[in-house]
């Protein structure tokens, strides 16, 4: 991949694929005009970090979040590409290609921006790489589960909440959805697979079970339905669930209207310039650098307090990239012991980071904040042990 160097390109171009390989950078005209207009107003600001902070604050504080989001999505293209390439290679049997994983990840830019906090010392690219990787892995695992499930297995696994959401997404009326939910509940109660059945490869209920399902359904609704109708409803429901949970990700350059004359990214409003005067980039960058140094000291001190064997496990895990089984063999212990000590070590380090945030930044620690801190800490551990090699 050819790395972008120019500020205009970094914030206005997007990855193009050809046969599932990087083919070049596509420039989005509106975004290019937007960033060039900003550069013309402030020609002295040429650092990448300044414009990252500018567009992130624009996204936080402006009503025109879409424009800022697209500039940041352009900025994160390399991060998304390399994370997608690394992650998809670890799923040997997946049917999804690099371009599929790229689209899955980049569709979650909002998730990255909503949880990112520049005051915690993590760079946007590094933080996005962690989020993108988690999103791809979770999506591929879930899709694999759904792909290998029969319709009847999927209907037994799905919750009523997800079922209703899936049916609503198809545009069905509330009366039709209610009828389908009643049929689904009757199916779940009366179709009980044997213990020897493969939970992912369940076959359709037999005729006797369908008659029982129809009888139970008709006792709960004034509009009777025969087994054939109920089977059709449930098969359509399974199709709706698959489509709702795992839609095909749309490209940011999808065409709109009846022709290919313009694309989604062409429908961008103009840039507002007033926010730029509220950003004191140098001051905030210095603050982040200071905080990063304090985070380094806090976590390094916490590692030093761990038991020597736990420190050794962390060293092997993050420096040599050994999995838990390999570490267990090398240290002559059980795999579950390695797993427990890794988990305990991460919890200890996360607690230290949370205490630092409370004492220094006076931030109340919430569950969402802990998720963000955990991602920051994981990135820090990789960097810390890589530097020690």
C-alpha positions as CSV (number, residue, x, y, z in Angstrom):
1,X,0.0,0.0,0.0
2,X,1.3,3.5,-0.9
3,X,1.2,5.6,2.2
4,X,-0.3,9.0,2.0
5,X,1.9,12.0,3.1
6,X,0.0,15.1,2.0
7,X,-2.6,16.5,4.5
8,X,-5.1,17.0,1.7
9,X,-4.9,13.4,0.6
10,X,-4.9,12.0,4.2
11,X,-8.3,13.6,4.9
12,X,-10.0,13.3,1.5
13,X,-9.0,9.9,-0.1
14,X,-10.3,6.4,0.3
15,X,-9.0,2.9,-0.4
16,X,-9.9,1.3,-3.7
17,X,-9.9,-2.5,-4.1
18,X,-9.3,-4.5,-7.2
19,X,-9.6,-8.3,-7.0
20,X,-9.5,-8.0,-3.2
21,X,-6.2,-6.1,-3.3
22,X,-5.3,-2.5,-2.7
23,X,-5.6,-0.7,-6.1
24,X,-5.0,2.9,-5.1
25,X,-6.5,6.0,-3.5
26,X,-9.8,7.5,-4.7
27,X,-10.2,11.2,-4.1
28,X,-13.5,12.5,-2.9
29,X,-14.0,15.9,-4.5
30,X,-16.1,17.5,-1.7
31,X,-13.8,16.4,1.1
32,X,-10.8,17.6,-0.9
33,X,-12.3,21.1,-1.3
34,X,-13.2,21.1,2.4
35,X,-9.7,20.4,3.7
36,X,-8.1,22.7,1.2
37,X,-10.4,25.5,2.3
38,X,-9.3,24.8,5.9
39,X,-5.6,24.9,4.9
40,X,-6.1,28.1,3.1
41,X,-7.5,29.7,6.2
42,X,-4.7,28.4,8.4
43,X,-1.7,27.8,6.2
44,X,0.6,27.7,9.2
45,X,-1.0,24.5,10.5
46,X,0.5,21.6,8.5
47,X,0.8,18.8,11.2
48,X,-1.4,15.7,11.0
49,X,-2.0,15.8,14.7
50,X,-3.5,19.3,14.5
51,X,-6.0,18.3,11.9
52,X,-6.9,15.0,13.7
53,X,-7.8,17.0,16.8
54,X,-9.6,19.7,14.7
55,X,-11.9,17.3,13.0
56,X,-12.5,15.3,16.1
57,X,-13.5,18.4,18.0
58,X,-15.6,19.5,15.0
59,X,-17.3,16.1,15.2
60,X,-17.9,16.5,18.9
61,X,-19.2,20.1,18.9
62,X,-20.7,20.9,15.5
63,X,-24.1,20.1,14.2
64,X,-22.5,19.0,11.0
65,X,-21.1,15.8,12.4
66,X,-21.3,14.0,9.0
67,X,-18.6,16.1,7.4
68,X,-16.2,15.6,10.3
69,X,-17.0,11.9,10.4
70,X,-16.1,11.5,6.7
71,X,-12.8,13.3,7.0
72,X,-11.9,11.1,10.0
73,X,-13.1,8.0,8.0
74,X,-10.7,9.0,5.3
75,X,-7.9,9.5,7.8
76,X,-8.4,6.0,9.3
77,X,-8.2,4.2,5.9
78,X,-4.7,2.8,6.4
79,X,-5.5,1.8,10.0
80,X,-8.6,0.0,8.8
81,X,-6.8,-1.7,5.9
82,X,-3.9,-3.1,7.8
83,X,-6.1,-4.2,10.7
84,X,-8.4,-5.9,8.3
85,X,-5.6,-7.7,6.5
86,X,-4.1,-8.9,9.8
87,X,-7.4,-10.0,11.2
88,X,-8.8,-11.8,8.2
89,X,-5.6,-13.8,7.9
90,X,-6.2,-15.3,11.3
91,X,-9.5,-16.8,10.2
92,X,-8.3,-19.6,8.0
93,X,-11.7,-20.9,7.0
94,X,-13.6,-17.7,6.6
95,X,-15.4,-17.0,3.4
96,X,-15.1,-13.2,3.9
97,X,-12.4,-11.4,2.0
98,X,-10.1,-8.5,2.9
99,X,-12.4,-6.1,1.2
100,X,-15.4,-7.5,3.2
101,X,-13.6,-7.1,6.5
102,X,-12.5,-3.6,5.5
103,X,-16.2,-2.6,4.9
104,X,-17.3,-4.3,8.1
105,X,-14.7,-2.3,10.1
106,X,-15.0,1.1,8.5
107,X,-18.8,1.0,9.0
108,X,-18.0,1.3,12.7
109,X,-16.2,4.6,12.6
110,X,-19.0,6.0,14.8
111,X,-18.1,3.4,17.5
112,X,-14.4,4.5,17.4
113,X,-15.3,8.2,17.7
114,X,-17.9,7.7,20.4
115,X,-15.5,5.9,22.7
116,X,-12.2,7.6,21.8
117,X,-10.8,10.0,24.3
118,X,-7.7,12.0,23.2
119,X,-6.9,12.9,26.8
120,X,-6.1,9.3,27.7
121,X,-2.9,9.3,25.6
122,X,-3.9,6.9,22.9
123,X,-3.6,7.9,19.2
124,X,-6.7,7.8,17.1
125,X,-5.1,5.4,14.7
126,X,-3.9,2.9,17.3
127,X,-7.2,3.1,19.2
128,X,-9.2,2.6,16.0
129,X,-7.0,-0.5,15.1
130,X,-8.1,-2.1,18.3
131,X,-11.8,-1.3,17.8
132,X,-11.7,-2.4,14.1
133,X,-10.0,-5.7,15.0
134,X,-12.5,-6.4,17.7
135,X,-15.4,-5.6,15.4
136,X,-14.1,-7.8,12.6
137,X,-13.4,-10.8,14.9
138,X,-16.7,-10.6,16.6
139,X,-18.6,-10.2,13.3
140,X,-16.8,-13.1,11.7
141,X,-17.4,-15.3,14.7
142,X,-21.1,-14.5,14.8
143,X,-21.5,-14.7,11.0
144,X,-19.8,-18.1,11.1
145,X,-22.3,-19.2,13.7
146,X,-25.2,-18.0,11.6
147,X,-23.9,-19.3,8.4
148,X,-23.6,-22.8,9.6
149,X,-27.0,-22.8,11.5
150,X,-30.1,-24.1,9.7
151,X,-33.2,-21.8,9.8
152,X,-34.7,-23.9,12.6
153,X,-31.5,-23.8,14.7
154,X,-31.3,-20.0,14.2
155,X,-34.9,-19.6,15.3
156,X,-34.2,-21.5,18.5
157,X,-31.1,-19.4,19.2
158,X,-32.6,-16.0,18.5
159,X,-34.1,-13.9,21.3
160,X,-37.6,-12.4,21.0
161,X,-36.2,-8.9,21.1
162,X,-33.9,-9.6,18.1
163,X,-36.7,-11.3,16.3
164,X,-39.1,-8.4,16.7
165,X,-36.3,-5.9,15.6
166,X,-35.6,-8.1,12.5
167,X,-39.3,-8.2,11.5
168,X,-39.7,-4.4,12.1
169,X,-36.8,-3.8,9.9
170,X,-38.6,-5.5,7.0
171,X,-41.5,-3.0,7.4
172,X,-44.2,-5.5,8.5
173,X,-47.2,-4.2,10.4
174,X,-47.4,-4.6,14.2
175,X,-50.3,-7.1,13.7
176,X,-48.3,-9.3,11.4
177,X,-45.2,-9.1,13.7
178,X,-47.4,-10.1,16.7
179,X,-48.8,-13.1,14.8
180,X,-45.3,-14.2,13.8
181,X,-44.0,-13.9,17.4
182,X,-46.9,-16.0,18.7
183,X,-46.1,-18.7,16.1
184,X,-42.4,-18.5,17.0
185,X,-43.2,-18.9,20.7
186,X,-45.3,-22.0,19.9
187,X,-42.5,-23.4,17.8
188,X,-39.9,-22.9,20.6
189,X,-42.1,-24.5,23.2
190,X,-43.3,-27.5,21.2
191,X,-40.2,-28.2,19.0
192,X,-37.8,-29.7,21.5
193,X,-34.8,-31.4,19.8
194,X,-33.3,-34.5,21.3
195,X,-30.1,-34.2,23.3
196,X,-28.2,-36.0,20.6
197,X,-29.3,-33.4,18.0
198,X,-26.7,-31.1,16.6
199,X,-27.9,-27.7,17.8
200,X,-26.6,-26.0,14.7
201,X,-28.1,-28.4,12.2
202,X,-31.7,-28.9,13.3
203,X,-34.1,-30.1,10.7
204,X,-37.7,-28.9,10.2
205,X,-40.3,-30.2,12.8
206,X,-42.2,-33.3,11.7
207,X,-45.8,-33.2,10.7
208,X,-47.1,-34.1,14.1
209,X,-45.1,-31.3,15.7
210,X,-46.4,-28.8,13.1
211,X,-50.0,-29.9,13.9
212,X,-49.3,-29.2,17.6
213,X,-47.8,-25.9,16.8
214,X,-50.8,-24.9,14.7
215,X,-53.2,-26.0,17.4
216,X,-51.3,-23.9,20.1
217,X,-51.2,-20.9,17.8
218,X,-54.9,-21.1,16.9
219,X,-55.8,-21.2,20.6
220,X,-54.1,-17.8,21.1
221,X,-55.4,-15.8,18.1
222,X,-58.8,-15.2,16.4
223,X,-57.2,-15.6,12.9
224,X,-56.4,-19.3,12.5
225,X,-53.5,-20.6,10.4
226,X,-52.6,-24.0,9.2
227,X,-49.1,-25.7,9.6
228,X,-48.1,-24.8,6.0
229,X,-48.7,-21.1,6.6
230,X,-46.9,-21.1,10.0
231,X,-43.9,-22.9,8.4
232,X,-43.8,-20.2,5.7
233,X,-43.9,-17.4,8.3
234,X,-41.1,-18.9,10.4
235,X,-38.9,-19.4,7.3
236,X,-39.4,-15.8,6.3
237,X,-38.6,-14.8,9.9
238,X,-35.3,-16.7,9.8
239,X,-34.5,-14.9,6.5
240,X,-35.3,-11.5,8.1
241,X,-33.1,-12.3,11.1
242,X,-30.1,-13.1,8.9
243,X,-30.5,-10.0,6.9
244,X,-31.0,-7.8,9.9
245,X,-28.1,-9.1,12.0
246,X,-25.6,-9.3,9.2
247,X,-26.4,-6.9,6.4
248,X,-24.0,-6.4,3.6
249,X,-21.9,-3.3,4.4
250,X,-22.4,-0.4,2.0
251,X,-19.5,1.4,0.5
252,X,-19.2,5.1,1.3
253,X,-19.1,5.6,-2.5
254,X,-22.5,3.9,-3.1
255,X,-24.4,5.5,-6.0
256,X,-27.6,7.3,-5.2
257,X,-30.6,7.9,-7.4
258,X,-31.3,6.3,-10.8
259,X,-27.9,6.8,-12.3
260,X,-24.3,6.9,-11.3
261,X,-23.9,10.7,-11.6
262,X,-23.3,11.3,-7.9
263,X,-22.5,9.4,-4.8
264,X,-23.2,9.5,-1.0
265,X,-19.9,11.4,-0.3
266,X,-20.8,14.1,-2.9
267,X,-23.7,15.1,-0.7
268,X,-21.6,16.9,1.9
269,X,-22.4,20.4,3.2
270,X,-19.8,23.1,3.3
271,X,-17.2,23.4,6.1
272,X,-17.8,25.8,9.0
273,X,-14.5,27.7,9.8
274,X,-15.4,29.3,13.2
275,X,-14.5,26.2,15.3
276,X,-10.9,26.3,14.2
277,X,-10.2,29.4,16.3
278,X,-11.3,27.5,19.4
279,X,-8.6,24.9,19.1
280,X,-5.3,25.5,20.8
281,X,-3.5,22.5,19.3
282,X,-0.1,23.0,20.8
283,X,-1.3,23.4,24.4
284,X,-3.5,20.3,24.2
285,X,-0.8,18.3,22.6
286,X,1.5,19.1,25.4
287,X,-1.1,18.1,27.9
288,X,-1.6,14.8,26.2
289,X,2.1,14.2,26.2
290,X,2.4,14.8,29.9
291,X,-0.6,12.6,30.6
292,X,0.9,9.8,28.5
293,X,4.1,10.0,30.5
294,X,2.1,9.6,33.7
295,X,0.2,6.7,32.3
296,X,3.5,5.0,31.4
297,X,4.8,5.4,34.9
298,X,1.5,4.2,36.5
299,X,1.3,1.0,34.4
300,X,5.1,0.3,34.6
301,X,4.9,0.6,38.4
302,X,1.9,-1.7,38.5
303,X,3.7,-4.3,36.4
304,X,6.7,-4.1,38.7
305,X,4.4,-5.0,41.7
306,X,3.2,-8.2,40.0
307,X,4.6,-11.6,41.0
308,X,7.7,-12.6,39.0
309,X,5.9,-15.5,37.3
310,X,3.0,-13.2,36.2
311,X,5.5,-10.8,34.8
312,X,7.1,-13.6,32.9
313,X,3.7,-14.6,31.5
314,X,3.1,-11.1,30.3
315,X,6.6,-11.0,28.7
316,X,6.0,-14.2,26.8
317,X,2.5,-13.2,25.8
318,X,3.2,-9.7,24.5
319,X,6.9,-9.9,23.5
320,X,7.0,-13.4,21.8
321,X,3.3,-13.5,20.9
322,X,2.9,-16.9,22.4
323,X,-0.6,-18.3,23.0
324,X,-1.6,-19.6,26.4
325,X,-0.9,-23.2,25.5
326,X,2.6,-22.4,24.4
327,X,3.2,-20.4,27.6
328,X,1.8,-23.2,29.7
329,X,4.2,-25.7,28.1
330,X,7.2,-23.4,28.5
331,X,6.5,-22.7,32.2
332,X,5.3,-26.2,33.0
333,X,1.8,-25.2,34.2
334,X,-1.8,-25.7,33.1
335,X,-3.3,-23.6,30.4
336,X,-6.2,-22.5,32.6
337,X,-3.6,-21.3,35.2
338,X,-2.0,-19.1,32.5
339,X,-5.4,-17.8,31.5
340,X,-6.4,-16.9,35.1
341,X,-3.1,-15.1,35.8
342,X,-3.3,-13.2,32.5
343,X,-6.8,-12.1,33.4
344,X,-5.9,-11.2,36.9
345,X,-2.9,-9.2,35.7
346,X,-5.0,-7.2,33.3
347,X,-7.6,-6.5,36.0
348,X,-4.8,-5.3,38.3
349,X,-3.4,-3.0,35.6
350,X,-6.8,-1.7,34.6
351,X,-7.6,-0.9,38.3
352,X,-4.3,1.1,38.5
353,X,-5.3,3.0,35.3
354,X,-8.8,3.7,36.6
355,X,-7.4,5.0,40.0
356,X,-5.1,7.3,38.1
357,X,-8.0,8.6,36.0
358,X,-10.0,9.3,39.1
359,X,-7.2,10.9,41.1
360,X,-5.6,12.9,38.2
361,X,-8.3,13.7,35.7
362,X,-11.2,13.5,38.3
363,X,-13.2,11.3,35.9
364,X,-15.9,9.1,37.3
365,X,-15.2,5.5,36.2
366,X,-18.2,4.0,34.4
367,X,-18.5,0.7,32.5
368,X,-18.1,2.5,29.2
369,X,-15.0,4.2,30.4
370,X,-13.6,0.9,31.6
371,X,-14.1,-0.6,28.1
372,X,-12.2,2.4,26.6
373,X,-9.4,2.1,29.2
374,X,-9.1,-1.6,28.6
375,X,-8.5,-0.9,24.9
376,X,-5.9,1.8,25.7
377,X,-4.2,-0.5,28.2
378,X,-4.0,-3.3,25.7
379,X,-2.4,-1.0,23.1
380,X,0.0,0.2,25.8
381,X,1.0,-3.4,26.8
382,X,1.8,-4.2,23.2
383,X,3.9,-1.1,22.8
384,X,5.6,-1.4,26.2
385,X,6.8,-5.0,25.6
386,X,7.7,-4.3,21.9
387,X,10.0,-1.5,23.1
388,X,11.7,-3.8,25.6
389,X,12.7,-6.4,22.9
